[in-house]
């Protein structure tokens, strides 16, 4: 009856796997400060609170960005992009 609890889940081992079992690249957010309007939407969207508005009114990504792209999806000016980390 509880046999389903002990079967191997099809998603086991998925994190880090991309298409064709190639490793998925690590990524992080990068702010184009020329496009940033300083609205703060990205700060609210960041689950890990790694984005701050600096003294000049522009967004700044601190270390520890998980690369989830939540900030990029809410940015109205398109100033945030995701870059691959080696």
SULQUIMO-V113136 format. One record per residue. N is the residue number from 1. RES is the residue in one letter. NEAR is the number of other ideal C-beta (glycine too) atoms within 12 Angstrom. Layout:
n->N res->RES near->NEAR
n->N res->RES near->NEAR
This chain:
n->1 res->X near->5
n->2 res->X near->6
n->3 res->X near->7
n->4 res->X near->8
n->5 res->X near->8
n->6 res->X near->8
n->7 res->X near->10
n->8 res->X near->10
n->9 res->X near->10
n->10 res->X near->7
n->11 res->X near->9
n->12 res->X near->10
n->13 res->X near->11
n->14 res->X near->13
n->15 res->X near->11
n->16 res->X near->12
n->17 res->X near->14
n->18 res->X near->14
n->19 res->X near->8
n->20 res->X near->7
n->21 res->X near->10
n->22 res->X near->9
n->23 res->X near->15
n->24 res->X near->16
n->25 res->X near->15
n->26 res->X near->16
n->27 res->X near->21
n->28 res->X near->28
n->29 res->X near->37
n->30 res->X near->26
n->31 res->X near->35
n->32 res->X near->19
n->33 res->X near->19
n->34 res->X near->12
n->35 res->X near->19
n->36 res->X near->32
n->37 res->X near->21
n->38 res->X near->24
n->39 res->X near->22
n->40 res->X near->23
n->41 res->X near->24
n->42 res->X near->40
n->43 res->X near->29
n->44 res->X near->17
n->45 res->X near->24
n->46 res->X near->33
n->47 res->X near->18
n->48 res->X near->21
n->49 res->X near->17
n->50 res->X near->25
n->51 res->X near->38
n->52 res->X near->25
n->53 res->X near->23
n->54 res->X near->17
n->55 res->X near->8
n->56 res->X near->13
n->57 res->X near->14
n->58 res->X near->25
n->59 res->X near->38
n->60 res->X near->27
n->61 res->X near->35
n->62 res->X near->20
n->63 res->X near->13
n->64 res->X near->15
n->65 res->X near->31
n->66 res->X near->23
n->67 res->X near->26
n->68 res->X near->22
n->69 res->X near->22
n->70 res->X near->24
n->71 res->X near->40
n->72 res->X near->30
n->73 res->X near->17
n->74 res->X near->24
n->75 res->X near->32
n->76 res->X near->19
n->77 res->X near->23
n->78 res->X near->18
n->79 res->X near->27
n->80 res->X near->39
n->81 res->X near->23
n->82 res->X near->23
n->83 res->X near->19
n->84 res->X near->15
n->85 res->X near->15
n->86 res->X near->8
